[in-house]
């Protein structure tokens, strides 16, 4: 039983430490969907161009 209490105390202390270190950057709102989900646009994937076809086939 005492192991549960010690584990809880350690977990609570670690959680408080992480929250205090994050400061105002912590978003505790949960998952975002729709318009409120702001993501940076992903860079366009570099797709290699297809090789040029020969001008004349003999």
URQUI-V422455 format. One record per residue. PHI is phi in radians with two decimals (* if undefined). D_CENTER is the distance of its C-alpha to the mean C-alpha in whole Angstrom. Layout:
PHI_D_CENTER, PHI_D_CENTER
This chain:
*_37, -1.17_36, -1.16_33, -1.14_32, -1.13_32, -1.17_31, -1.08_28, -1.11_27, -1.11_28, -1.14_26, -1.13_23, -1.12_24, -1.12_24, -1.12_21, -1.10_19, -1.11_21, -1.04_21, -1.12_17, -1.12_17, -1.22_20, -1.21_18, -1.25_15, 1.10_18, -1.48_18, -1.52_14, -1.38_13, -1.79_12, -1.68_14, -1.43_14, 1.53_13, -1.22_11, -1.95_12, -2.35_14, 1.41_16, -1.17_17, -1.31_16, -1.46_12, -1.82_12, -2.15_10, -1.24_12, -1.13_14, -1.36_13, -1.17_16, -1.13_19, -1.24_19, -1.40_22, -1.82_25, -1.15_28, -1.22_31, -1.20_34, -1.11_37, -1.19_40, -1.31_42, -1.09_46, -1.12_48, -2.37_51, -1.87_51, -1.96_55
